[in-house]
Amino acid sequence: MIIRLIIMLGLFLLLNFYVGWHGELALEHAGADVPSVLYWVLYAVVALGYLWGRLVKALGAIGRLWKVIGAVFLAIFEFAVLLLPFADLAGWIMVQSGMTSDNTIQVLSIIVVGILLILMLRGSYNAWSPIVRAHQLSVDKQAPSTNKRTLRVAAASDLHLGNTVGNRHLRKLVKQMNAMNPDVILLAGDVLDDVIEPFLRNQMADTLKQLKAKHGIYAVLGNHEYYGGHIEQYVQVMQGIGIKVLRDETVTVDGLFHVVGRKDKTAEAREGRLSMKELVAKLDPSLPLLAMDHQPYGFAQAAEAGVDLLVCGHTHRGQMFPNHFITRRLFELDWGYMRKGLMHVIVSSGFGTWGPPIRLASRSELIDIKLQLKS
């Protein structure tokens, strides 16, 4: 693990030197007289802002701003790493064809900066403009009430409420979910972006409290709640606003359906967690069974346990191009819908963002599920 971390850190620093060198070159040929030492100090401050902003808590508002700036830079850095090799190749061809190196660098700098600006603007729009994904599904179970043949389920995952994603974005979730007039709301983990402090400081619980569902609101823990280390306080705050956080727990809701919430997979190495089969063993199998498991693993086991609908998150669908090619290989389903035996599986790309508030090849989304039962 230590060797891997050293290799990853070395690669990160090497790529940052590559990107930073191109930035210095562009400024030099644009006529900006910035001393090299000052440039690299400023570059290091920005490039390492997200990392230091997470580690250093004593800086208060300055540290939070530093973290947000560093998070935005992570997106610029990733896109630059993808674009600059093509720019270098184009530059070599242009110089070989007779164009001066000065003009070549100026032209390519404008093009690269322009493309980066377009990518960041589009990525920001995708992150801050949530859409609703609608699913019409059916379950081969008798409706326990003749008046309740359809369950309307509103679901969201990966809100990542913190210093970047706050009340402004959260109010969009509340408005759009309430407009669905849901029977039940499911929050499938990573409601917090690690530490609970900004959630409390900005009184986000007061916004979250405005969610309305006929038969209740339920949540599970994600890996980031574990990383933050404030689980008991978080669960208590959520309980105070009427949201039940299920930690390897089940609830039978008004005799109509079951809700099952697993601890996050992170718990396996810390405190352990029950299997889906163990969780549902004592439940009435004739009622619809809705389950949440933050990380999209164990679909076959959940289907065998009799789960009718499984809602997951965690992947963000990679959040930024081309990361979705990686998540597609890591998970059986990294985003969208699939049928596993008799079970419906939905993996959400999430409502908030981790790190940079940028999404490409991914959208901020909410899930609207109409679950049809037999009459």
Helices and strands as residue ranges (DSSP letters): H 2-29, H 36-47, H 49-55, H 60-96, H 101-128, E 131-142, E 150-156, H 167-179, E 184-187, H 197-201, H 204-208, E 217-219, H 223-228, H 231-240, E 243-245, E 249-253, E 257-261, G 265-269, H 276-280, E 289-292, H 299-304, E 309-312, G 316-318, H 323-330, E 336-340, E 343-347, E 365-374
